[in-house]
Amino acid sequence: MTTPPDNSFWSAKTADRVATEQGITEPQSLDVLTGAAADLWADDDEFEQFLVAIERHPHEPASA
């Protein structure tokens, strides 16, 4: 007798189910999520320059 294929990949999962499978036990605070990278740029102008640089050179490798 042949074992039927595992079709669980194609099964729809709820967000709660995925969170449980990934070990997420509680929702993250929005303040924590939005402030996680707050200190990467000195000010808004520096961040804008970063975005412009990305748009100008999207395929150039990063320098190490």
ABEGO torsion letter per residue (X at the ends): XBBBBBAAAABBBBAAAAAAAAGBABBBBAAAAAAAAAAABABAAAAAAAAAAAAABAABBBBX
